[in-house]
Amino acid sequence: MTADDSFGRLDDDDYPAYTMGRAAEMLGTAPAFLRALGEAKLITPLRSEGGHRRYSRYQLRIAARARELVDQGTPIEAACRIVILEDQLEEAQRINAEHLRTASQHTAGI
Protein backbone atom coordinates (compact mmCIF):
# COMPACT_ATOMS: atom_id res chain seq x y z
CA MET A 1 0.00 0.00 0.00
CA THR A 2 1.29 3.42 -0.89
CA ALA A 3 0.97 6.58 1.17
CA ASP A 4 -1.63 7.85 -1.30
CA ASP A 5 -3.76 4.73 -0.64
CA SER A 6 -3.56 5.34 3.12
CA PHE A 7 -4.62 8.98 2.83
CA GLY A 8 -7.57 7.95 0.63
CA ARG A 9 -8.96 6.03 3.59
CA LEU A 10 -9.36 9.28 5.52
CA ASP A 11 -12.40 10.05 3.37
CA ASP A 12 -13.78 6.48 3.46
CA ASP A 13 -16.91 6.40 5.65
CA ASP A 14 -16.66 2.61 5.84
CA TYR A 15 -13.02 2.35 6.92
CA PRO A 16 -12.87 0.93 10.48
CA ALA A 17 -10.60 3.58 11.95
CA TYR A 18 -11.91 3.90 15.50
CA THR A 19 -11.25 1.62 18.45
CA MET A 20 -14.08 0.83 20.81
CA GLY A 21 -12.68 3.18 23.45
CA ARG A 22 -12.31 6.06 21.02
CA ALA A 23 -15.73 5.42 19.49
CA ALA A 24 -17.38 5.37 22.93
CA GLU A 25 -15.55 8.58 23.85
CA MET A 26 -16.70 10.29 20.66
CA LEU A 27 -20.31 9.25 21.33
CA GLY A 28 -20.14 10.16 24.98
CA THR A 29 -21.16 6.69 26.05
CA ALA A 30 -19.70 3.56 27.60
CA PRO A 31 -18.21 0.73 25.52
CA ALA A 32 -21.08 -1.45 26.82
CA PHE A 33 -23.48 0.64 24.73
CA LEU A 34 -21.53 -0.20 21.57
CA ARG A 35 -21.48 -3.87 22.54
CA ALA A 36 -25.27 -3.73 23.05
CA LEU A 37 -25.71 -2.25 19.57
CA GLY A 38 -23.62 -5.12 18.21
CA GLU A 39 -25.72 -7.68 20.09
CA ALA A 40 -28.87 -6.03 18.68
CA LYS A 41 -27.28 -6.40 15.20
CA LEU A 42 -27.48 -2.66 14.51
CA ILE A 43 -23.76 -2.38 13.81
CA THR A 44 -21.17 -5.08 13.34
CA PRO A 45 -17.68 -3.77 13.97
CA LEU A 46 -14.78 -5.18 12.07
CA ARG A 47 -12.06 -6.84 14.08
CA SER A 48 -8.38 -6.00 14.05
CA GLU A 49 -5.82 -8.79 13.73
CA GLY A 50 -5.72 -8.84 17.54
CA GLY A 51 -9.51 -9.27 17.73
CA HIS A 52 -10.29 -5.72 18.85
CA ARG A 53 -13.46 -4.04 17.61
CA ARG A 54 -13.02 -1.25 15.06
CA TYR A 55 -15.76 1.15 13.99
CA SER A 56 -16.23 3.27 10.88
CA ARG A 57 -17.59 6.81 10.70
CA TYR A 58 -20.77 5.44 9.16
CA GLN A 59 -21.22 3.05 12.10
CA LEU A 60 -20.61 5.89 14.54
CA ARG A 61 -23.34 7.98 12.89
CA ILE A 62 -25.74 5.03 13.22
CA ALA A 63 -24.71 4.54 16.86
CA ALA A 64 -25.13 8.26 17.57
CA ARG A 65 -28.70 8.16 16.23
CA ALA A 66 -29.46 5.12 18.40
CA ARG A 67 -28.03 6.91 21.42
CA GLU A 68 -30.20 9.91 20.68
CA LEU A 69 -33.31 7.70 20.74
CA VAL A 70 -32.21 5.85 23.89
CA ASP A 71 -31.53 9.17 25.61
CA GLN A 72 -35.13 10.13 24.79
CA GLY A 73 -36.37 7.03 26.60
CA THR A 74 -36.70 4.57 23.72
CA PRO A 75 -35.71 0.99 24.65
CA ILE A 76 -32.49 -0.02 22.91
CA GLU A 77 -34.14 -2.78 20.84
CA ALA A 78 -36.78 -0.35 19.57
CA ALA A 79 -34.14 2.33 18.93
CA CYS A 80 -32.15 -0.13 16.82
CA ARG A 81 -35.23 -1.06 14.81
CA ILE A 82 -36.08 2.62 14.25
CA VAL A 83 -32.54 3.38 13.07
CA ILE A 84 -32.60 0.40 10.68
CA LEU A 85 -35.92 1.54 9.23
CA GLU A 86 -34.69 5.14 8.90
CA ASP A 87 -31.58 3.91 7.10
CA GLN A 88 -33.66 1.74 4.76
CA LEU A 89 -36.01 4.64 4.03
CA GLU A 90 -33.10 6.96 3.25
CA GLU A 91 -31.64 4.39 0.85
CA ALA A 92 -35.02 3.84 -0.86
CA GLN A 93 -35.46 7.60 -1.26
CA ARG A 94 -31.96 7.88 -2.75
CA ILE A 95 -32.70 5.08 -5.25
CA ASN A 96 -36.07 6.62 -6.12
CA ALA A 97 -34.50 10.03 -6.75
CA GLU A 98 -31.87 8.38 -8.96
CA HIS A 99 -34.58 6.60 -10.98
CA LEU A 100 -36.53 9.85 -11.35
CA ARG A 101 -33.39 11.64 -12.61
CA THR A 102 -32.72 8.87 -15.10
CA ALA A 103 -36.33 8.86 -16.29
CA SER A 104 -36.43 12.64 -16.72
CA GLN A 105 -33.13 12.58 -18.64
CA HIS A 106 -34.49 9.81 -20.86
CA THR A 107 -37.72 11.68 -21.63
CA ALA A 108 -35.76 14.90 -22.25
CA GLY A 109 -33.62 13.06 -24.78
CA ILE A 110 -30.36 13.49 -22.88
N, C-alpha and C positions, 0 to 999 in steps of 0.2 A: 504494500500500500504506500502510495506517495503522500507527501504532505498535503497536496491539493485534495486528495481523496478524504483525508482526515478533516480538513476544514469544511468540506462539503457536508459533512455530517452535522455541523453546527446548525444548519437550516433544516435538517431532517426531523420532522415531528415524531417520527416513529423510532428514532434511534434511542436505545435504552441507556441514557446517559446518567441517570440519577440513582444513587443508592437508596435503599429504604430509609435510612436515617435522614438523608438530605431531602428526599421527597416528603417525608413526614414533617420536617422542619419548614419546608416551603408551604405546605398546606396548613400548618399550624395545628397539627394533630399528632397523635401517637402512632408509632408503627403498627400497633394492634388494629387501628382503623384500616390501614392498607391491607393487612392480612385478612380482615373481615371482608373487604371488597373482593379480594381474591377468592375467598371461600364462597362468596355469593356469585362468583363468576362474572363480575362486572369488568374487572381488569385481570389480565394474566401477565404478570411481569416476566420478562426474560430472566434467565439465570446466567451469572458470570461463570467462568470456568471453575471457580471455587464454590459455586452453588448459591451465591448471594443474589437476592432479588435486585433487578434493575428496571427502572421505569422510564418511559418516554414522556415527552412534553404532552403528547396527545392523551396518554393515560393519566397524567396529572390534571389535565383539564377535566376529564371525566370524573376523577376522584374529587376534584374541587366542587363540581356540581353536586355530587352525591353528598358531600359534607354540608353544603348549603342546605339541602333538603333535610338532612338529619338534624342540623342545628335548628331548623324550623319545627322539629318535632315529628318528622316522618320516620317510621321504623326503617332500619337499614335495608331490609329486604324490599320494602316498597320503594325506597329511594333508588335502589339499584334498578328495579323494574322501570321506574319513571325515566331514569337516565337512558336506559336502553331504548325505550320507546321514543324519547326525544331525539336520540342519535339516529334511529331508523327513519323518523319523520324528516329530519334534516337531509339525510341521504336521498330519500324519495323525492323531496322538493328539488334537490340539486339535479337529479336525473330528469325530472319533469321539465325543469327550466331548460336543460340541455336539449331535450327533445323538441320543445317549443321553438328554441333558436334554430335548430336544424330544419324543422318544418317551415318556419317563416323564410329562411334562406332559400329553401327549395321552391316555395311558391313565388318568391321574388325573382327566381331565376339566377341566383348567385351560385 
